[in-house]
């Protein structure tokens, strides 16, 4: 939510870039953030943030493809464009997480357990 808020801010606020403000606020939240602090829990340990954290790698991989797909359509409103790219990226990330990442992690665990069995058989 904080990232979205700063993404919607004008590029400059009285000569101060919005990403500087975002970086400064993030720095102090992390520096003075205590896992037992209610503000810290509210910002970093809520369900939507944990969900996005689970999908973050998929979002990272999918968003350039989504941007290229959306570029073909002429969406004049930048807020609508941001909305479409964000939610389409999240949608594709959910699909890739459930159908590619989770099965891949399961197969990796099975492969690892078999490798340990083979190693123990020869030792």
N, C-alpha and C positions, 0 to 999 in steps of 0.2 A: 504494500500500500504506500509505503514511504517512497519507493522508487517511482511508482505511478504518479504520486503527487509532484515529485520533482521533474518528472518527464513532462508534465502538463504546465509547469511554470514557464514564463517567458525566458528566453535564453539569457538575458542579463537583467539583474535587479540592481539598479543604481550602480552599475559598473562591477557588480559582483556576480560571477557566473553561477547558475543554479547548481551545477555539479560541484563547485567548491563548497557551497552550503551543504549539499548532500554529503560530501566527504567529511566535512567537519562534524556534522551531527552524527554520522556513522562512527567516526573515530571516538567521540565521547561516549556514545552508547556502548561500544565494545570495551573501551578503557575502564569505564566506571560501572559497567554492567556486572551484576552479581546474579548468579543463577537462582538465588533465593529472593531476589528483588521482584516485586510484582510487576513493575514496568518492564523489566527485562523479559519476564515470562510472557507478558501480554504481547510484546513486540515479536519475540523470537520463537516462542514455544506455543504458538496457537496452531490450530488445525490447518488453515489455509497455507501458512508459511511452511509447515512441515510437509504438506502435500507438494508444494512447489519445489521444495528442497529435494524430494524424492524424484521429481520429474526434471530437475535442472539440467542434467546431461542431455536428455531428450530435447528439451527446449533449446539448448545450445546448438544441437545438431539440426533441428528442424527449422529454426527461425530463418536462416538464409534462404531455404527453399520456399518457405511461405512468402517471404518478401518478394522473391522473384515471381512467384505465381500471382501475387496481388498486384505487382507492378504492371501487369498487362491490362488491368482494369483502371479506369480513370476515376479514382476516388479523390475528390477535391478537398474534402474536409479532413484535416490532419488527425483530428481526434477519432473520427470514424476509422481512418486508416490504422491508427494505433490499436483501437479496439479489435478490428478484424485480424490484424497480425498477431496480437497477443492471444486471443482466444482460439484462433486456428492453430497456432503453434502449440498451445496447451493441449488441444484436442489430438493433434498428431503425436504429441509426446506421450499422452496417455495410451494411445494405440501401440506405439513402439515399446513403451515400458511393459505393457501387459503381454504383447505377442513376440517381442524380441529379447528385451533385457532380462525379464524374469525367467523365461525358459533357458536363456544362455547362462544365467547364474546357476540355475539348477543343474544344467549339464556340466558346468565347471566344477561344482561340488562333487558330482558323481565321478567325474574324471579324476579329481584330486583324491577322493577316497580309494579309488582303484589303484592309483599310483602308490599310495601309502601301503595298500595290501601287497602289491608286488614288491615294494621295497622291504617290507617286513618278512616276506616269504624267502627272500634271498639273504637276509641278515642273520 
